[in-house]
Amino acid sequence: MSISRKKFVILFIISGFAFLFITTSLLGTTGPRGFPKPPDSILRTGSDSEVAWKNAMSGIILPVKIVLIGPVSPIIEYMRQDDPPPPFIAIILIFYWTILALSIYSFVNKIDKIKHPETMREVL
């Protein structure tokens, strides 16, 4: 890969927050800090909507949301009950997305090494 590991992780985290904010804003009832209001779930935002395009779009983006938010959604749902300070949810998401981005980066880097062994150099 021609992008550094640090830059990839930063872009992944920024893209994750942008995706979360945009999908919540378009499909659900946005509550404080960009999260859905309590009747809506973080994963199934807009699934119970009367509007057909919101319901269809929710089904399309559900697999992406399961990967991006699924493993930490029980922690987020538990913390939303007690109304935590805003940085706690962001810190949990940043921690998970960093691990996810590093594993994606290393996987793609291994594939690049297999395809182009003469042009790849060892990334520290």
C-alpha positions as CSV (number, residue, x, y, z in Angstrom):
1,M,0.0,0.0,0.0
2,S,1.2,3.5,-0.8
3,I,-0.5,5.0,2.3
4,S,1.1,5.0,5.7
5,R,-0.4,3.0,8.6
6,K,-1.0,6.1,10.7
7,K,-2.7,8.0,7.8
8,F,-4.9,4.9,7.0
9,V,-6.1,4.6,10.6
10,I,-6.9,8.4,10.8
11,L,-8.9,8.3,7.6
12,F,-10.7,5.2,8.7
13,I,-11.7,6.8,12.0
14,I,-12.9,10.0,10.3
15,S,-14.8,8.0,7.7
16,G,-16.4,5.9,10.4
17,F,-17.7,8.9,12.3
18,A,-18.9,10.6,9.1
19,F,-20.7,7.4,8.1
20,L,-22.3,7.1,11.5
21,F,-23.4,10.8,11.6
22,I,-24.8,10.8,8.0
23,T,-26.7,7.6,8.3
24,T,-28.2,8.6,11.6
25,S,-29.1,12.1,10.4
26,L,-30.7,10.8,7.2
27,L,-32.5,7.7,8.4
28,G,-33.3,8.2,12.1
29,T,-34.4,10.7,14.7
30,T,-31.1,12.3,15.7
31,G,-30.7,12.8,19.4
32,P,-27.8,14.3,21.3
33,R,-24.3,13.8,20.0
34,G,-25.5,12.4,16.7
35,F,-26.9,9.2,18.1
36,P,-30.5,8.1,17.5
37,K,-33.1,8.9,20.1
38,P,-33.8,6.1,22.5
39,P,-36.6,4.2,20.7
40,D,-34.3,3.8,17.7
41,S,-31.4,1.3,17.8
42,I,-28.0,2.3,16.7
43,L,-27.8,-0.6,14.2
44,R,-31.4,-0.5,12.8
45,T,-31.8,3.3,12.4
46,G,-34.8,3.9,10.1
47,S,-35.8,0.2,9.8
48,D,-39.3,0.9,11.3
49,S,-39.9,4.0,9.2
50,E,-43.1,4.4,7.2
51,V,-41.1,5.9,4.4
52,A,-40.1,3.2,1.9
53,W,-36.6,4.6,0.9
54,K,-35.6,4.9,4.6
55,N,-36.6,1.3,5.2
56,A,-34.8,0.0,2.1
57,M,-31.7,2.1,2.8
58,S,-31.5,0.8,6.4
59,G,-31.5,-2.7,5.1
60,I,-28.7,-1.9,2.6
61,I,-26.4,-0.3,5.1
62,L,-27.1,-2.8,7.9
63,P,-24.1,-5.0,7.1
64,V,-21.7,-2.1,7.2
65,K,-23.1,-0.9,10.5
66,I,-22.8,-4.4,11.9
67,V,-19.1,-4.4,11.1
68,L,-18.5,-0.8,12.3
69,I,-20.7,-0.7,15.4
70,G,-21.9,-4.2,16.1
71,P,-19.3,-5.5,18.5
72,V,-19.4,-2.4,20.6
73,S,-23.2,-1.7,20.4
74,P,-24.0,-3.5,23.8
75,I,-21.5,-1.2,25.5
76,I,-22.8,1.9,23.8
77,E,-26.5,0.9,24.6
78,Y,-25.5,0.4,28.2
79,M,-23.7,3.7,28.4
80,R,-26.6,5.5,26.7
81,Q,-28.9,4.6,29.6
82,D,-26.8,6.4,32.1
83,D,-26.1,9.4,29.8
84,P,-22.3,9.4,29.8
85,P,-20.1,12.3,28.9
86,P,-19.7,12.5,25.1
87,P,-16.0,11.4,24.9
88,F,-16.7,8.0,26.4
89,I,-18.6,6.7,23.4
90,A,-16.2,8.3,21.0
91,I,-13.2,6.8,22.8
92,I,-14.8,3.3,22.6
93,L,-15.5,3.7,18.9
94,I,-12.0,5.1,18.2
95,F,-10.4,2.2,20.1
96,Y,-12.4,-0.5,18.2
97,W,-12.0,1.3,14.8
98,T,-8.2,1.5,15.3
99,I,-8.0,-2.2,15.9
100,L,-10.3,-2.8,12.9
101,A,-8.3,-0.4,10.6
102,L,-4.9,-2.0,11.6
103,S,-6.2,-5.5,10.8
104,I,-7.6,-4.3,7.5
105,Y,-4.3,-2.5,6.7
106,S,-2.2,-5.6,7.5
107,F,-4.5,-7.9,5.5
108,V,-4.3,-5.6,2.4
109,N,-0.6,-5.2,2.9
110,K,-0.1,-9.0,2.9
111,I,-2.1,-9.3,-0.3
112,D,0.0,-6.6,-1.9
113,K,3.2,-8.4,-0.9
114,I,1.9,-11.6,-2.5
115,K,0.9,-9.9,-5.7
116,H,4.0,-7.6,-6.1
117,P,6.9,-9.1,-4.1
118,E,9.5,-7.2,-6.0
119,T,8.0,-3.7,-5.5
120,M,6.9,-4.0,-1.9
121,R,9.3,-3.0,0.9
122,E,9.0,-3.8,4.5
123,V,6.8,-1.3,6.4
124,L,7.9,-0.8,10.0
